[in-house]
Amino acid sequence: MTKLDTAGLRAFVGREWDLLDAKTRSERARRSIAEKTRMAVALYESVQATRPDWPDERTRREDLAHHQRLKALLARAPNVGHR
């Protein structure tokens, strides 16, 4: 069994996640719809290259059910902080 690198783990946990998340959101916001679409297609094709059977029908049904539950939750949530 490999010994756990506790210093590396502490460094990872100690990152400024809020700052990194804000930077990532900012970078994503600047991308065009076309660029975001190209990235999504590239990700899909990458997965298909290693898992051509994905997504199967069961996975698709589960994914749709998750989206439907999220949509229902969002519809019931107050519109706090949105302008």
C-alpha distance (Angstrom), angle and dihedral (degrees) to the residues before:
residue distance angle dihedral
M1 . . .
T2 3.80 . .
K3 3.79 116.2 .
L4 3.80 113.6 -112.9
D5 3.80 112.8 -110.5
T6 3.80 97.5 -133.5
A7 3.81 94.1 -179.5
G8 3.79 91.1 53.3
L9 3.78 91.1 45.9
R10 3.82 91.4 50.9
A11 3.81 90.7 48.9
F12 3.80 90.6 50.8
V13 3.80 93.8 48.2
G14 3.80 91.5 43.8
R15 3.81 94.8 57.5
E16 3.76 118.2 122.2
W17 3.79 92.9 -106.3
D18 3.82 94.6 173.2
L19 3.81 90.8 55.4
L20 3.81 92.0 45.9
D21 3.81 91.4 48.0
A22 3.82 92.2 49.9
K23 3.81 90.7 49.0
T24 3.80 91.7 49.2
R25 3.82 92.1 48.7
S26 3.79 90.0 48.9
E27 3.80 92.2 50.7
R28 3.80 92.0 47.8
A29 3.79 91.4 49.1
R30 3.81 91.3 56.7
R31 3.79 93.3 54.3
S32 3.79 118.3 98.3
I33 3.79 121.9 -119.9
A34 3.81 88.3 -111.6
E35 3.82 91.4 54.7
K36 3.81 92.1 46.7
T37 3.80 89.6 49.4
R38 3.82 91.8 49.9
M39 3.81 89.6 50.7
A40 3.82 92.0 49.5
V41 3.81 91.5 49.2
A42 3.81 91.3 48.1
L43 3.81 90.7 50.7
Y44 3.81 91.4 48.5
E45 3.81 91.7 48.5
S46 3.79 90.8 48.3
V47 3.79 91.3 54.2
Q48 3.81 91.3 44.9
A49 3.81 89.8 54.3
T50 3.81 91.0 59.1
R51 3.82 99.8 27.9
P52 3.82 109.1 29.0
D53 3.82 89.7 168.5
W54 3.82 91.6 61.9
P55 2.91 127.8 137.5
D56 3.77 100.5 27.3
E57 3.81 122.9 -170.6
R58 3.80 93.7 -94.6
T59 3.81 91.4 52.5
R60 3.80 90.8 48.2
R61 3.83 91.8 51.0
E62 3.82 91.4 47.8
D63 3.81 91.1 48.4
L64 3.80 91.7 50.0
A65 3.81 90.6 49.1
H66 3.82 90.4 51.8
H67 3.81 90.9 50.6
Q68 3.79 91.5 48.4
R69 3.83 91.9 50.7
L70 3.81 91.2 48.0
K71 3.80 91.3 48.7
A72 3.82 90.3 51.4
L73 3.81 91.5 49.1
L74 3.79 92.3 48.3
A75 3.81 90.9 48.9
R76 3.82 89.5 56.0
A77 3.81 95.9 43.6
P78 3.79 120.3 97.3
N79 3.80 114.6 -109.0
V80 3.82 92.9 -117.0
G81 3.77 118.4 169.5
H82 3.79 95.8 2.1
R83 3.77 120.8 121.6
